Amino acid sequence: MRCTDIASLLLLSSSAAAAAIGKKAPKGFVTREGEVFKLNGKDFYFAGSNAYYFPFNDVRPAHHAL
């Protein structure tokens, strides 16, 4: 890749990031301030589970037992 291509790519990516920072989130869109989620300017809480381990579960249901 030529230097001008790299410079153009950096310029485009930095201007896109600056444009995104200046915009306000649309109504109904969850954002964050530090470690707190916000919805329409108010603290937003949710209950959920991080189930990253499900695909690694080796236990088979009883109806699959041999």
C-alpha positions as a Markdown table, in Angstrom:
| # | Residue | x | y | z |
|---|---|---|---|---|
| 1 | Met | 0.0 | 0.0 | 0.0 |
| 2 | Arg | 1.3 | 3.4 | -0.8 |
| 3 | Cys | 1.9 | 6.2 | 1.7 |
| 4 | Thr | -0.9 | 8.3 | 0.2 |
| 5 | Asp | -3.4 | 5.4 | 0.6 |
| 6 | Ile | -2.4 | 4.9 | 4.2 |
| 7 | Ala | -2.7 | 8.7 | 4.9 |
| 8 | Ser | -6.1 | 8.8 | 3.3 |
| 9 | Leu | -7.3 | 5.8 | 5.3 |
| 10 | Leu | -6.2 | 7.4 | 8.5 |
| 11 | Leu | -7.8 | 10.7 | 7.7 |
| 12 | Leu | -11.1 | 9.0 | 6.8 |
| 13 | Ser | -11.2 | 6.9 | 10.0 |
| 14 | Ser | -10.4 | 9.8 | 12.3 |
| 15 | Ser | -13.0 | 12.1 | 10.8 |
| 16 | Ala | -15.6 | 9.3 | 11.1 |
| 17 | Ala | -14.8 | 8.8 | 14.7 |
| 18 | Ala | -15.0 | 12.5 | 15.4 |
| 19 | Ala | -18.4 | 12.7 | 13.8 |
| 20 | Ala | -19.7 | 9.8 | 15.9 |
| 21 | Ile | -18.5 | 11.4 | 19.1 |
| 22 | Gly | -20.3 | 14.7 | 18.4 |
| 23 | Lys | -23.7 | 13.0 | 17.8 |
| 24 | Lys | -26.4 | 12.5 | 20.4 |
| 25 | Ala | -27.9 | 9.0 | 20.7 |
| 26 | Pro | -31.5 | 8.8 | 19.3 |
| 27 | Lys | -34.4 | 8.5 | 21.7 |
| 28 | Gly | -34.8 | 4.9 | 22.9 |
| 29 | Phe | -31.1 | 4.0 | 22.3 |
| 30 | Val | -29.1 | 2.7 | 25.3 |
| 31 | Thr | -25.8 | 4.5 | 25.8 |
| 32 | Arg | -23.2 | 4.5 | 28.7 |
| 33 | Glu | -21.6 | 7.0 | 30.9 |
| 34 | Gly | -18.6 | 5.4 | 32.5 |
| 35 | Glu | -19.9 | 2.1 | 33.9 |
| 36 | Val | -23.6 | 3.1 | 33.9 |
| 37 | Phe | -26.0 | 2.4 | 31.1 |
| 38 | Lys | -28.3 | 5.2 | 30.2 |
| 39 | Leu | -31.7 | 5.2 | 28.4 |
| 40 | Asn | -33.1 | 8.7 | 27.5 |
| 41 | Gly | -30.8 | 10.2 | 30.1 |
| 42 | Lys | -31.9 | 8.0 | 33.0 |
| 43 | Asp | -30.0 | 5.1 | 34.6 |
| 44 | Phe | -30.8 | 1.8 | 32.8 |
| 45 | Tyr | -30.6 | -1.6 | 34.5 |
| 46 | Phe | -31.1 | -5.0 | 33.0 |
| 47 | Ala | -31.0 | -8.6 | 34.2 |
| 48 | Gly | -29.1 | -11.1 | 32.1 |
| 49 | Ser | -26.6 | -13.9 | 31.9 |
| 50 | Asn | -23.2 | -14.3 | 30.3 |
| 51 | Ala | -23.6 | -17.8 | 28.9 |
| 52 | Tyr | -20.4 | -18.0 | 26.9 |
| 53 | Tyr | -19.9 | -21.5 | 28.3 |
| 54 | Phe | -23.0 | -23.1 | 26.8 |
| 55 | Pro | -21.3 | -24.4 | 23.7 |
| 56 | Phe | -18.7 | -26.1 | 25.8 |
| 57 | Asn | -21.1 | -28.0 | 28.0 |
| 58 | Asp | -20.4 | -31.8 | 27.6 |
| 59 | Val | -23.4 | -32.9 | 29.6 |
| 60 | Arg | -26.0 | -34.5 | 27.4 |
| 61 | Pro | -29.7 | -34.6 | 28.2 |
| 62 | Ala | -31.0 | -37.9 | 29.7 |
| 63 | His | -32.9 | -38.9 | 26.5 |
| 64 | His | -29.5 | -39.0 | 24.7 |
| 65 | Ala | -27.9 | -41.4 | 27.2 |
| 66 | Leu | -26.6 | -44.7 | 25.8 |
